[in-house]
Amino acid sequence: MTGILALIFLVSIFCQLQAAELVSLDIEFREAWEDKPDSFSIADLERVNLVLGKDNHIFLGSASLSLLPILTDNNTLQIRADIYGLPPKIKSSFKQIQLKKNQTIEVAQLPGKTKRLYRIIFKNWQISDQKIECEEDPFDTTLWAADFSVHFNFHYIKNSLADYYWNYCKNYLENEFERIRNLYDVYPITKLDLYYHNCFYPQANWNQGLGTALFPAQKEIRVLFGPEAKTLSSPHLHIFMLLNQWGYAPLFVTYGMSGFFTLNHYYTRKNIEQGKFIPLDSLLNSASYRRQEQEAAYFESASFIRFLIEKSSPEKMAAFYKEVSDINVKELLNDYFGDRESFEREWLKYVKEYYPIAEDLHHFARLYTGLRNYPEALELYLEMEQGYPEHQTTDDLANVYYLLGDYPEALKLYRKWAKMDTLDADRHYVLGNMYWLNGQTETARQEFKKAVSLDSNYTLAYLNLSRMAFDSSRYDSCQKLLDKADGLPADPIEKIEYYLTRTELHQKLGQKILADSTALLARALAKDALKKNPEESYPYLLVGRALLACDSLEQAIRYLKVAELLEDRAYYVGQVYLYLGQAHLKAGRKEASRGYLQAVLDSSSGFREKKLAQKLFSQL
C-alpha cells in the first residue's frame, strides 16, 4: 500500500511539472559601496513570473536579464541567464544557474556608479498555478508586421488597432523624442524597437499600472495598445532615453525627469485632495516605488523633479542623475538642492496652491482628445470652465460630451455656444444635430432650416433635412431636398452621404436600377476616401454602408468590423452596430443581428439609430 501511495505521489508531481507554464521568482538588487561590500541595502526588488522554456526579458535595477528557466525536477529550477548592465560601466555576463527550493543565491555582481556595486540575488522560486492568458508571439511573422520611422522600428499584430494607428503614433512619439532630447540632451545611438501589444506579453516584466515594459539591452519598449488601453503618453520613451544615455538612477528620478512635460503639479494636487498622496520617502527607493500606485507615483515624482529643475536647471538635474543611486539619494538631494526636508515642505506648499494656467489646461485637454482619452479631456475642460470662464472653450467641452455620448449635456453647451453668434450657419447645423440626437426632431429641423437660410450652399444641412423627410415617409419632400443638395459644392464625404441617402430613397421607391447605380457611385468614392485616410474609422463605415447598399454583404461586414475596431466615438459606434445588425439580418444570421441591434439600444447611440434598430428588431 505504501508503494502505491508513493507511486501516486510521483505521478502527481510529474503531472504538475508537465502542466506548469510559469514559475515565480524573487529578484533582488543589493547595492553597496565598494569599500564596504558586506554593508548593502536593497535597491530594487520584484517578484516576477517566468515562462518555462522561453527567453524572458526582465529589466530590474541596473540590469537587463534574459532568463530561460527549465524545471529539472520538483525541487530544482535551472536558469540560463544573460545579464547586461547599463552605462556608465557596461558589463555583460552569462550564467548557468541551479536553484533549489528555498535557496538564496547571488548570481552576479555588476559595477554601479562611482565606487558602488550591485549584487543580483535570486530566491524563493515557486511553480505558479497561473496560466498564460496572453498568447501573443512577436516572432511570428505570419501575424506580426513592422514599420519604420526616423528613430523607431514599430512592431504590431497585423490588422490590430496599432496597425491602423501606427502612423499617428509615430508622429506623436517622434515629437516626444525631440522634446526630451532637447531638454536633457540625450540621444540613442541606434533605433528603438517599439512593440504594441493587445495584452500583457508574458515574457516581460510589465509596469501594469502604466502599461509599459522596457528591456534596454536590446533597445526594446513594449506598450499595451488595444481597444481597452491605448498606451502612448506614458513615460516609457523618455525613461529609455535617460537609461541609455546615463545609466541607472532610482525610479523616482527616471520617472520624475520623464514626466517633466505633463500636468504633474495638477495631478499631484488632485491626489493630495483625494487622500492619495504618497509620502516622498516611499518613492525615493526603487523597491519601495514599485509597491505604490504607479500613476500617482509617476505624477508625484514628476512634480517633485520639475520643482527642483525649475528652482535650479536641467543641467544641474542631469549632473544629479549621473551621481545618484538608491544608496545615496537622500544625501545627494541635500548636496545638490539644499536641505531636503525644507524644500520638500516648500514643494508641498507650492503644489497645494498650484493652479495650471489656461493655456496648459487647454493644450492637454486637446492632446487627450487627440489621444482618444475623452474622460481625461473632459476633466480638464471642466477645470478650465471653472477656473477660466473668460476663455471660450464651451464648444470644446460640448464636443467631448458628444464624443462620450452624453448628448443632453452636449446640447446644453451647444445651445449656449450657438447664442454667441446667431448668424453662424455652422452653429445652427451643429445644434440641429444635437437636438436630433436627443430626439427633438422638430426643433432639429428648424435649426437645419436656419442653417440653409444663412448659407444656401450648406449641403450637409440639406442632407439632414432630406433624411428627416425620408424617416417621416415624405418621399417627395426628400426628393426635392436631395435635388437641391445635388447642385451644391460638396467635398467627397458629403458626396458619399448624398449618394447613400439617394440610394435609400431609390430602394424605397422600388427603383432598383437607379439604386444600384447610385450605390456604386457611393462605393467608388468611399473607397477613394479610404485610400486617403486608412487610419480613420469613418471611411470604413462609409465603404461598409455602400457595400451593404449593393448587397455585397460579406464584404460590407468586413469593412464594418474594421470600423468597429477603430471607432470609439459614441455616436459612430452606434452607427457601426446598426449597419452590422442590418448586414447580418440581410445575410440571415438573426442571432448576430440581434446582438448588434441590442448593442445599439444599450449604447449611447443617437435617437435615429435607436429608432431604426427597433424597426429592424421587428423583422427578427
N, C-alpha and C positions, 0 to 999 in steps of 0.2 A: 504493500500500500504506500509506504514511504517513497519507493522508487517511482510509482505512478505519479504521485504529487510533485516530485522533483521534475519529472518529465513535463508535466503540465506547466509548471513554473517556467521551465526553459523555453517551451513552445511559446508561452505568452510573452516572454522577453524578446524572443526572436520576432514575433509579430509586431511588437511595439517598435523595434528597431526598423523593421521593414516599412511600417506605416508612417514613421516620423518624417516630417518635412522640414522642421525648423528646430534649432537649438537656441536657447538664450544664454548670453554670456555677459558678465560684468567686465568692462574695460575701464581701467583706471590710469590716469596720468598723474604721476607724482613729480613734483618739481622741487629741486634742491639747489643750493649754492654748491659750486664745485669744491670749495674748501670745507664744506660740511655735508658730505654726500648722504650721511645717515639721518640728517635732520631735514625731513621733507614735509611738504604739505600737499594735499590733494588739489591739483589744479583743475582737473576735469574728470568726469565720471558719468558713464551711461550704461544702462543695460540694453544690449542690442539683440535683435533676432537675426540669426544667420540661416540662410537656405542651405541645407545639406547638399553636398556635391556640386555646389556652384560657387563662382567667384562673387564675393560680397564686397562692395565698396563702402568703407566706413571712414568718415572724416571726424576725428575727435582730437581734442587737444592740439598738439603741433604736428600731427602726422596724418597722412592718408594710409589706410590699411586695406590691402587687398587680401581677403581671408577666404580660404576654401576649406570648410570643415567636413570631416568624414567620421562617422561613428564606427569604431572598430569593434566595440562591444558595449554593453550597457553601462560600463564604468569608465570608458576611455574615449576621449574626443581627440582626434588628430586634426591639426590645423596647419595648412600651408600658408605662411604669412609673408607677403611682400610689403615692406614698410618703407614709406617715403616721407622724408622730413620736409620742412618748409624753409625758406630763407630765414635768417641770413646764412646759416651753415647747413646747406642741403646735404643730407646723408640718406642713403638707401641701403636696405639690407634684406636678406632672405632668411626665413626661419622655418624649420620643420618642428612643430610643437606637439608633444604628447601631454594631454591634460587629464588628470584623473578627477573623479568627482571630489568636491570639497577641497581641491588643491588650489593653492595660490602660487602663481609662477611669474617671475619677471622675464618678459620675452625680449626686451631690447632696452638699450639706453640711447638717447638722442641728445645731441648738443642743443642747448637753448640759446637765448640771448647772452650777452657778455657775462661770463663766469657762472652760468646756470646750466643745468642739465635736466633731462626728463627721463623717468623710468616708466615703461609701459607694463602694466600688470594685467594679467588675465586671471579670472577667478569665478567661482560659483556658476559653472555651466549646468544647464538642465535641458533635458528633452522637453520641447514645448508641445503642448497639446493643441496649439493653434494650427489652423490650416491656412495655406496660401490662398488668399482671396483675389489678388491681382495677378493675372496670368500674362501680363504684357512682356514681350521679348523684343527689345530694341535691336537685337541682332538678326531678326527675321526680316530679311529684305523683301519678302513677298508681301509683308504687311506694313513695313515702315518705309518712309521716304525721307529725303533730305533736301534742303535748300540752303542757300548761302547768302551772306552779306559781307560787308567790309570786315567786320570783327567777329562774326559768328558763323558757325555751322549749325543749322536748325534741323532737329530730328523729330519726326511725328508720325503717328499712325495715319495711313492713307485714308482719306475721306472722313477724318475726325474733325472736330471743331478747330484744332490747331492747324490742320491742313488748309482750311479755308481762311483762317485769320493770320497765317504766318506773316504775310506782308505787312499788315497793320502792326503786329507785334514787333516785327523787325524795325520799323520806323521808330516806334516808341523806345525800344532798347538801344538803338544806335544813338538816339538823343540823350538817353540816360548815361550811356557810355561817355559821351563828350562832357556832360556836366560834371561827373565825378572825376574825370581825367583833368579837367581844367581847375577844379577846386583843390585837389591834392597832388596833382602832377604824377599820376600813376598810369602805367600803360603796359598791358600784357604783351609779351613778345610774339606770341602765336595766337591764332584764332581760338575762341572758346566754343566748346560743344554744348549746345543747349537742347535738352530733351524735354518734350512736352508729354506728360503722362495723364491718362484719364483716371488713374488710381495710384495708390502708393506702391510703386515698384518695389518688390520685397528685398531686392539685393542692394539696397542703400539704406542708410540711416537718415530718416527724414526729420526735419523740424515740422511736425504735423500741424502745429499751430499756425505756421505761416505758409505751409505747402511747398517747401523747398528742401533740396538735398545737394550738397557740394562734395566734389572729390577733386581737390586741387591737383593731385599728381597727374591726372590725365585731362586737366582743363575741362572737367565735366560739371555742368549745372543741370539739375533736374527740377522741374516745376510741375505742380498739379494744374492741369488746364483742361477743363471739360465743362459740360453744361452746368454742373453744380458749383464749380470753383474755377475762376479764371485768374490764376496767379500771375500777375505781371508786375505790379508795383511793389512787391516785396523787396527786401534789401539784398537778394541773392547776388546780383551782378556786382554791386558796389563792394560787398564783403569779399567776393572773389578777387577783385582787382587790388584791394588792400593786402590780402594774404599773399597774392602773387608778387607784389612789389616789396613788401616789408616783412613778410612772415607773420608769425603768430602774435596775437595780442588777446587779452581776455575778451570774452564775448561782448561784454557791455561796451568795450571800446570799438570793436569792429562793427557791431550793430549800431552803436551810437553815431559813429562817423558816417555810416552808410545812410542813416536816416536824416541827415542834415537838411535836405530839401523838402521834408514832409511837414505837416502841421503838427509837429511833435509837442510844442508847448500847449497847443489847444487840446490835444487828446490826453495829455498828462493832467491838465487841469480838470478835464471831464472825469478822469479816473479818480482823482482826489475827491471830487464832489460826489462820486458814486461809491466811495469806500473801496476802490480797487487799487489804491496806491500801494506800490511795493517799496518797502524800506530800501534805501540805496545800498546799504551793507549787504542785502540779499542778492544784489546784482553784480557786485564787484568781483566775485569769484565765479569762474565759468561753471563749475559743478553746481553751484547754487543757482546761477542764472537759468540753467536748463530746467530747473524744477519750478519755475514761475510760469504764470500765464504769459504766453510768448508775445502776443500782440501788445499787451500792456508793458511788458519788459522792453520791447523794441522802442516804443514811442517814448518811454521814460528815459531810457539810455540816450536816445537821440536828443531829447530835450536837454538833458544834463550836459552832454558833449557840445551841443550847439551853444549853450550858455557859456561854456568855457571858451569856445572858439571866438564867440563874439566879444568876450572880455579880453581875449589875447589875440590870436591869429591862427589861420590854418597851418602856417609854417611851424608854430610852436606846438600845435597838436600833433603834427607829423613827427616832430622830434620826440615828443612824449611817447607816441606809438612805438617808435623804434627802440625804446628802452624798457617799456612796461611789460610786465608779465604778472601772473596771478600772485607770485610770491612777494612782489614789491609794490603792488598797485597803490595801496594806501599811502605808503611813504612817498612814492613818486608824485602822486597828486599834490601832496604838500609841497614838495620841492619845486614843482613846475608852476603851480597856481595859487600857492599860499595855503593858509590853514583850511583844511578840508571841511571841518565842521562849520566854520564861519561861512565859506562860500556855498556850502550846501543849504544853510539857512537862507542865505541871500537868494539862491536859486528858487527855493520853495516859495519864498515871498513873491518873487517875480512871477512864477508860474500861476500862483493863486490869483494874482491881479491881472494876468495876461488876457488880452482880447485881440484876436488877429485883425489885421487891417482888412478893409473891404476888398481890396484887390486880391489878397491872398485867398480869402474865402471864395471869391468868385472864380479865381483860377482853378482851385482844387475842386470846386463844385462842377465846373465844366469838364475838368480832367476825369473825375469819377463818372460823369455822364458818358464821356467818350469810352471809358473802360468798361462801361455797362454795369457799373456798380451803382444802380439807381437809389437804393436806400441810403447809401453814404452821401450821394449828391443831394438827396432830399434834406438830410440833416443839416448840411452846410448852407443850402438855400434858406431853410427856415431860420438858421442862425443869422444869416445876412438880413432877412426881412425884419428880424427883431432888433439887431444891433445897428443896422444902417438902412432905415426905411427910406432915406432920401435917394438911395441907389435904386434904379429902376430894373429890378430883376423879377418882376411879377410874372412875366411870360416864361422865364426860365423855370421858375418854381412850378407854374402851371403845367409846363411841358413834362417835368419829372413826375408829377401826379398822374398825368396822362400815360406816360410810359409804364408806370406801375399799375395802371388800371383803376385808379381812384378818380373816376370821371366826375362825381359830384364836386369834389374839391377842385379839380381842374376847371370845371365850369365856373365856379365862384370867382376864381382868379382871372380867368379869361374874360369874364364879364367886366371885371374891374379894368383889365388891360384894354378892352375894346372901347370903354368910355373915355380913355385918354386921347383917342383920335377917332372920332366917329365918321370921318371921311376916308378912312383907310379900308379899302376893299378887302385886303388880306385879313384884317382883324374880324370883319364880319364873316368871312369864309371860315376861319378857324372857329369862331364862336358858333356858327351853324353846325360844324362837325361835332362840337361838344354837346350841343342840345340834342343832336341826333343820337349820339352815343348814350345819352341819358334817357332816350325815349320820348323827348319832347319834339315830336316830328313837325308840328305846325309852326312852332317857334323857329325850328331849324330851317324850314322852308322860307320863312320870312327873312332870315339872315342871309341865306343864299341869294334871295332876290335883291336884297340891299347890295350885296357884293357885285352883282351884274349891273345894277343900276349905277354904281360908282365906276365900274370898269366893264364895259360892254364886251371886252375880249377875254373875260375870265372863264376860260374853258372848263376848269375843274368845278366851278360853281354850277355851270350848265349841266355838266355830267351828273353831279349830285342831285340836281333838280330832276333830271331825266330818270335817275334810279328811284327817286321817291315817287314819281308818277308811275313807273313800272310796278313798284310794290303795291300801289293803290289800284292796279289794273286799269289805269288811264293810259292806254297804249297809244292813242292818237296824240295826247299831250307829250308822252315820252318821245314819239317820233319827231314831233316839231322841235323839241328841245335838243335832240341829237342833231337834227338838221342845222340848228343854229350853231352848235358846237363844231360841226363839220368844217365850216369855213374859217374857223378862228386859228390864230397861231397856237401851236401846241408842241411841247417837247416830246421826245419819244415815249416817255412813261405815260403822259397824258393821252397820246395817240393810242397806246395799247389799251388803256382803260376805256377809251371811246370805242374801239373795235370790240372789246369784250362785252360792253353794255349793249351795243348794237346786235351782237351775236345772240345775246339772251332774248332781245326783242324779236329777231327773226325766228328763233326757235319757238317762242310763244305763239307767234302768228302762223306757224306752220310753213315758213319759207325756208325749206331745208337747203336748197342750193345757195341762197344768199347767206344763210347761217354758216354753212361750211366754208364758203369762200372768204367771209369776213373773219372767221376763226383762224384761217390760215394766215391772213394778214397779221392778226394779233400774235400768232405763234412766231412768225418770222421776225417781227420787231422785238418780241420778248427775248428771243434767243440772241439777238444782236445786243440788247441791253445787258444780258447775262455775260457775254464776252467782255464787255467793258467794265463790269462790276462783279467779278466772280466771288468776291468776299462778302457781298451783301445778300441778305435773305430775300429781299423783296423781288429781285428778278427771278429767282427760283419759284416763288409763289406765282408770279405772272406767267411764266412758262407752263407751270403746272395747271393753272386755270385755262390757258389757251389749249393745251393738250386735252384737258377734260372736255372743253367745248367741241373738240374734234373727235371725241370718243376714243382717243388713244389712252385708255385707262391705265395700263401698267406703266407706260412712260410718264403719265401725269403723276402717278403715285410716287415714282422715283424722285421726280423733281420736288414734289411737295414734302417728301421725307427729308430732303436736304434743307428745305425751308424750315421744317420743324426743328432740325438740329441747330440751325443758326439763329432762329428768331427768339428773342427774349422780351420783346415789347408786347404788353398785354393784348392790345387791340389786334395786332397782326398774328399773335399766337392763336387768337380766336378764329381769325380768318383761315389760317392753315388747318386747324382742326375741322372747320366747317367743310372745306373743299376735300380734305381727306375722307371725311364722313360721306360726302356726296360721291366721291370716286369709288369707294368700297361698296356703297349701295348700288351704284350702276353695275359694278362687277359681280354683284350677287353675294358679297361677303357681309351678311347682315350683322354678325356679331362684331366684326371690326368696325363697321359703320356705326353701330350703336355706341361703341366705346368712344369714338371720336365725337359724335354728336353730343353725348353726355358731357364730354370734356368741354365743349362749347358752353353748355349750360352751367357747368360748375366753375368755369374760369372767369376772369374779368374781361369777357368778350363784350362787344358793343350790342346795343339794342337790336340792330338789324340782324346781326349774326345769330343772336339767340332766337329771334323770331323765325329765321329761315331754318335753324336747327330743329325747332319744334315742328315746323311744317314737314321736314324730311322724316322726323320720327313717326309721323302718321303713316308713312309708306312702309315701315318695318313690320 
